[in-house]
Amino acid sequence: MRKFILASALAVLATASAGYAAELTVEQRDITEWKAVFGRIEARDQIDARSRLGGTLVSIDVTEGSDVTEGQVIATIHDPKLALQLEAAQGNIDALRSQLDNARTELTRGENLQERGVITSQQLDSLRTNVSVLENQIAAAVGDKRVIEEQAAEGAVLAPIAGKVLDVPVTRGTVVLPGETIASIGGGGFFLRLGVPERHAPFLHEGMDIRIGTSGEERLGRLAKVYPEIQTGRVIADVEVEGLNSDFVNARVLVSLPIGARKALLVPAVAVETRMGLDFVPVRAASGAVIRRAVVPGQHVTVDGSEMIEILSGISVGDTVVTGDE
């Protein structure tokens, strides 16, 4: 019975071996070493929308996550003193205009009297000067009123850039001072910011491809900028990614960086067979027979569009791996 089973097994191996035709000579090849780090999604530009005058925040029209356009009114600040100043300025203008009307009437009367020789030219010039002074005073008062109106218009808080509202640190009814932050807005697109250990700095260069894992899928990004200043032992770098999900700013994303290359023995993934928990690779022996060697596989890599598997032990440089069906 034992002899029968052994003979059957040899027959199966011989039959399987006969099906292979393509051969590949094992040699060391360069593969890229990848370093896994976490990147943080950040806005390219982050600018605060600030109050331009002091007063009470009477309305705020955005919340965290709201999309805004450049120049959009996102909040309103009210200062009741400005309304009183406008009333006072308008009252001053009205008073000056009444004086101007009276001065013009006096000037007209003086011109009639001067034609009849009742008043002198000096007295007429004084009336004309009085009219000119009042006209200039009215122009100055109108200018002062426009300044107050502009101050009142500055109660509208405008979005400095188009983008997404990241933070709103105040609420309606808050008393704010000039220059106080009303909302923080991120715009100009989103990118990944990396903090890479400084020992890997020599391998980083602008334009290199970066692997990014987002939403369960892997995509490629481009290293756009490497900052020269090292902070707390890390090199800061920015990565551009098309279609980056910006729903959550400052979210962490797994990133793989190429940090060098090393030699490895690679065989096609189709040549590795798994039987009873062990991995085997068919190898052409010196006698010409195909034998299966137990191997310890490593990582999967892609070379010229073909999936390859690194072999850590079990085969050597110069071995002939048999792949493909006849």
PyMOL commands that set and color helices and strands:
alter all, ss='L'
color gray80, all
select helices_A, chain A and resi 2-18+80-115+121-153+198-203+269-271
alter helices_A, ss='H'
color red, helices_A
select strands_A, chain A and resi 20-25+28-50+55-60+67-68+73-78+156-158+163-167+175-176+181-197+209-214+217-231+234-240+252-268+273-275+278-284+290-303+306-313+320-325
alter strands_A, ss='S'
color yellow, strands_A
deselect
rebuild
show_as cartoon
